[in-house]
Amino acid sequence: MQTVTTIAEIRSLVAAWRAAGRRVAFVPTMGNLHAGHIHLVTEARQRADRVVASIFVNPLQFGVNEDFSAYPRTLAADQEKLAAAGCDLLFAPTEQEMYPLGRDGLSYVEVPGLSDILCGAWRPGHFRGVATVVSKLFHIVQPDVALFGEKDYQQLLVIRLMVRDLDMPVEIIGVPTVRETDGLAMSSRNGYLAAGERQLATEIHATLQALAAEVRNGAHDYPALEAAAMRHLEQAGFRPDYVSVRRAEDLAVPQGGERRLVVLAAARLGATRLIDNLLIDIS
Ligand code: PAF
């Protein structure tokens, strides 16, 4: 696997593949890779002739008091994992390469509405930062298909909307969440958890499973179910930001009769903010 750090290099390598008729898949990441990322690369391999990954810890999507500086940078280990998974090319730009004029006064990509609810309400500007960097990466790499984990379900929908509204010629694939054996969704931030917190963290998945079971069994009073799930997480030691039952296609509040729903939660355990979700098909 080759690693390049400049926009000029990645553009010329991908352009040569495309000129030769190769289909290119893209897996954008912020590095500190775990089995969930590697699963995205494996899925990408099956959908294209060439797989490109990127590693860039994007400052635009971190709030002022968030973990941008502390975010683990593990390039050498990540390169090994990507190469073993069959990735062909890694784009690992510096901040200077991505934002040569600095972070202020930049043009942004904004996906209104969807970016302002749930995680967006708790992390103002986060999805604008994500949409902006993903849009830049799509213009730089020019993939045919790009893969994103469903663990970041709201992010996946924001990117789908951006691609639709701005006519970006990229197919977006959502890949189901990869979990630890005890149910905890894989996340780079799990590494922040102290041993006791790591054990407790499984409760977020368990709470969503219990909530999803009630919804599947026909319970309709979603606000009451959400409040009970929040109380449960609080009693377990979390500080929940939200637990919510939403329409899967657009995260709108269900009006009744929906067949595809998603239950989502974000909660803090110590200094670590965890998110998770479960999709529900009601047949
Ligand atoms: O999901 C992530 O790791 C990031 O939000 C992404 C999509 C790579 C954009 O920085």
Boltz pocket constraint, residues with backbone or C-beta under 6 A from the ligand:
constraints:
  - pocket:
      binder: B
      contacts: [[A, 28], [A, 29], [A, 30], [A, 56], [A, 58], [A, 61], [A, 129], [A, 130], [A, 133], [A, 134], [A, 152], [A, 155]]
      max_distance: 6.0
